Amino acid sequence: MKILQNSGVPIYQQIAEQMKTDILNGKMVQGEYLPSIRSLAKDLKISVITTMKAYEELEAQGLVSAVQGKGFYVNAQDAEMLKEQHMRKVEEALTEAITAAKIAGLNEEELMSTLKTLLVLSQEDE
């Protein structure tokens, strides 16, 4: 897990986002326990409170649950919810791309051409 001290994004959010990504991508599966709050804090050299806040963020999103005395584990992920989460990420990334294209002076045709090229290249990687 990579934590950037000077990124402007709070550390707890960085942790939560990275774990959320791992859960949504299937790297962390249903029933798997997250590292203990203390061990993660020690590994990342951060406060236990910061780690706890990250885990509480994941719990509030319904991605993990707490078990008294055992820690936090990954919840079962609803396929429709997963698709919705990924769709939201796609929309955010495309919105950023549109903004960048406007700044770069690209028109709609150039932007669509770039997207199509990237799609073709991504299929070749598979």
N, C-alpha and C positions, 0 to 999 in steps of 0.2 A: 504494500500500500504506500502510495506516494503522497506526502503532505507538503504543501507549499506554504511556507510561513508568511511570505509577502505577496500572496496572490490577491488579497482583498476579499477572498471568500473565507468566512469563519471556518476554523479547523473542524468543528463538529459537522458542518455541512459537507465539507470535503469527504470526511469519513462516511457519512450517511449516503452521499451520492455514489461513492465507489462501491459500497456494499449493495446499494440498491441496484446498480448496474450488474454486479455479480449475480444477484438474485434473479433479475429479469432475464439475464443471459443464460441462466441455468448453471452457473459456476458454483452457486450455493443452492442446495436442493432442500426440498421439504423435509423438516425434521432435523436438519443439520444445526448444531449449536454454533453460535457465534463465539469468537474468542472471549474469554472472561474480560470483564471491564478492566480489572487490574492488569492482566497480562497485555492487553492491547495498549493500555496507557503506558506501560513500561516499555513495550516494543517501540512505540512511536515517540517515546519521551515527552508525553503530554500529561495533562491533568486527568485524574480519574473522573472529575466532574465533566470535562469536555467529552470524554468517551461515553459517559452516561447520557449526556445530552444527545449525542449522535444516535445511540440505541433507542432513546425515547422518540426521536424523530422518525426512525424506521417503524417503531411500534405504532405511532400515530398514523402512519401511512398504511398500516395493516400488513406490512411485509414480515414482521417478526412478532413474537409474543414472549412475555417473560414468564418463567417458572420459578417460584419462590425457592431459593437455595440452589438452583441449577443454572440460572442464567437465561439468555435469550436464544430462541431457536427460530428457524425460518418457517413461516406459515406456508400452507399449500397455496399455490398461485392459480387463480381462476384464469383459464385460457383467454376469455374475453377481456378480462382486466389487463392481462399481459399485452394483448394486442392494442388496447387503448393506451397503455403506458408508452409502448413503442411508437404509436401513431403521434402521440404528443411530442416525443423526441424528434420525430421526422419533421413535424410542423415547425418546431423551434429552429431546427437546423436550416430548413428551407427559408424561413423568415430571415434568418441571419444572412443566408446566401443572397436573397433578394436585396437586402440592404447593402451588402458589399458590392453587388452588381451595379446598383444605382450609383454608388460612390465611384465605381470604376468606369461608369459611363456606358455599360453594356445595355443593349436593348433587349427586348423579350426574346427575339429570335436567337441572339447570341447566347443568352442565358440558357434557353432550351437546348441549343446545340451542345453547350458545355455539359449540361445534365445528361443528355443522351450519350455523349462520348464517355462520361464517367460510368454510366450504367453498362455500356459495352465492356469497358475495361474491367469492371468489377465481376462481370460474368466470366471473363477469361481467367480470372484468379481462382475461380471455383474448381 
